[in-house]
Amino acid sequence: MVAQKGKDLLLKIDNGGTYATVAGLRSKRLAFNAETVDGTDSESAGRWRELLGGTGIQRASVSGAGIFKDQASDALVRSAFFAASVLNWQVVIPDFGVVTGAFQVTALEYSGQYNGEVLFEIALESAGALSFAAV
């Protein structure tokens, strides 16, 4: 895979059956994590740690920062945060695939300089099983 443009990594929120791009994200990050379960006991070979496969908790975190291009995208994300809603989101990874699933907005921050635009930061945590569709 050749280098891809960071601007092509998109974060989208379900807006009544269609996915709307969360506008103006200048930086985005998707992280997958899996907890391990230690199954080591007194009979483990050489007392080396043994991990139990297929156990533990998997999760995904999404974060981004940027500007809202319009009031509609701002209102959609803001209302999801204040309602503590678990909504369907998509993360589009160019030339790789699309991750789709339920996420909750866990942080929403606004900031700005007196001579600049209003900026925001958003953080999402997965709230169920995710699917991946390759492109």
C-alpha positions as CSV (number, residue, x, y, z in Angstrom):
1,M,0.0,0.0,0.0
2,V,1.3,3.4,-0.9
3,A,1.1,6.4,1.3
4,Q,-2.4,7.8,1.7
5,K,-3.6,11.4,2.3
6,G,-4.6,11.9,5.9
7,K,-7.6,14.0,4.8
8,D,-9.1,10.9,3.2
9,L,-9.5,9.2,6.6
10,L,-13.2,10.0,7.3
11,L,-15.3,9.8,10.4
12,K,-19.1,9.5,9.6
13,I,-22.1,9.4,11.9
14,D,-25.5,7.8,11.1
15,N,-27.9,10.5,10.3
16,G,-31.3,8.7,9.9
17,G,-30.1,5.9,7.6
18,T,-27.4,7.8,5.8
19,Y,-23.9,8.5,7.0
20,A,-22.9,12.1,7.3
21,T,-19.2,13.1,7.4
22,V,-18.2,14.8,10.6
23,A,-17.0,18.0,9.0
24,G,-13.7,19.6,9.2
25,L,-11.6,17.0,11.0
26,R,-8.0,17.9,10.5
27,S,-6.6,15.1,12.5
28,K,-8.1,11.7,13.1
29,R,-7.1,8.5,14.9
30,L,-8.5,5.0,15.2
31,A,-7.0,2.6,17.7
32,F,-7.9,-1.1,18.3
33,N,-7.1,-2.6,21.7
34,A,-7.5,-6.1,23.2
35,E,-7.1,-7.0,26.8
36,T,-5.3,-10.2,27.7
37,V,-6.2,-12.8,30.2
38,D,-3.3,-14.4,32.0
39,G,-3.7,-18.2,32.3
40,T,-0.3,-18.8,33.9
41,D,-0.3,-21.4,36.7
42,S,2.3,-23.4,38.7
43,E,2.6,-25.9,35.8
44,S,3.3,-23.4,33.1
45,A,6.5,-24.4,31.2
46,G,9.5,-22.6,32.6
47,R,7.0,-20.3,34.5
48,W,6.5,-18.3,31.4
49,R,3.3,-16.4,31.1
50,E,0.5,-18.1,29.2
51,L,-2.3,-16.1,27.6
52,L,-5.7,-17.5,27.1
53,G,-6.7,-17.0,23.4
54,G,-10.2,-15.8,22.5
55,T,-10.8,-14.1,25.8
56,G,-10.5,-10.6,27.1
57,I,-12.3,-7.5,25.9
58,Q,-11.7,-5.9,22.5
59,R,-12.5,-2.2,22.0
60,A,-11.9,0.6,19.6
61,S,-11.2,4.3,20.2
62,V,-11.6,7.1,17.8
63,S,-10.4,10.7,18.2
64,G,-10.3,13.7,16.1
65,A,-9.8,17.5,16.1
66,G,-10.8,20.2,13.7
67,I,-13.6,22.6,12.8
68,F,-17.2,22.1,12.0
69,K,-18.1,23.2,8.5
70,D,-21.8,23.8,9.4
71,Q,-24.3,24.0,12.2
72,A,-25.9,20.7,11.1
73,S,-22.8,18.5,11.7
74,D,-22.1,20.3,15.0
75,A,-25.7,19.8,16.2
76,L,-25.7,16.1,15.3
77,V,-22.5,15.4,17.2
78,R,-23.4,17.7,20.2
79,S,-26.9,16.1,20.5
80,A,-25.3,12.6,20.5
81,F,-23.0,13.7,23.3
82,F,-25.6,15.3,25.6
83,A,-28.0,12.4,25.1
84,A,-25.2,9.9,25.8
85,S,-26.5,8.1,22.7
86,V,-24.9,5.0,21.3
87,L,-25.1,5.6,17.5
88,N,-23.7,3.9,14.5
89,W,-20.5,5.4,13.1
90,Q,-18.2,4.6,10.2
91,V,-14.4,5.2,9.9
92,V,-13.4,5.1,6.3
93,I,-9.7,4.2,5.8
94,P,-8.7,5.0,2.2
95,D,-7.7,2.0,0.1
96,F,-8.2,-0.3,3.1
97,G,-11.8,-0.5,4.2
98,V,-14.6,0.7,6.4
99,V,-15.1,0.1,10.1
100,T,-18.7,0.3,11.1
101,G,-20.3,-0.1,14.5
102,A,-21.8,1.4,17.6
103,F,-19.8,4.2,19.4
104,Q,-20.5,6.7,22.1
105,V,-19.1,10.2,22.2
106,T,-17.1,10.2,25.4
107,A,-15.5,13.7,25.1
108,L,-16.4,16.8,23.2
109,E,-14.2,19.9,23.6
110,Y,-14.4,23.4,22.1
111,S,-11.7,26.0,22.0
112,G,-10.6,29.0,20.0
113,Q,-8.3,32.0,19.7
114,Y,-9.6,35.5,19.5
115,N,-8.3,35.8,15.9
116,G,-9.2,32.3,14.7
117,E,-11.9,29.8,14.2
118,V,-13.7,27.7,16.8
119,L,-12.0,24.3,17.1
120,F,-13.3,21.1,18.5
121,E,-12.0,17.8,19.7
122,I,-14.0,14.6,19.9
123,A,-13.4,11.1,21.4
124,L,-15.5,8.0,20.8
125,E,-15.5,4.6,22.4
126,S,-16.9,1.4,20.8
127,A,-20.1,0.2,22.4
128,G,-20.5,-3.2,20.7
129,A,-19.2,-5.4,17.9
130,L,-17.6,-3.7,15.0
131,S,-17.6,-4.9,11.4
132,F,-14.9,-4.3,8.7
133,A,-15.5,-4.2,5.0
134,A,-12.5,-4.2,2.8
135,V,-12.5,-1.9,-0.3
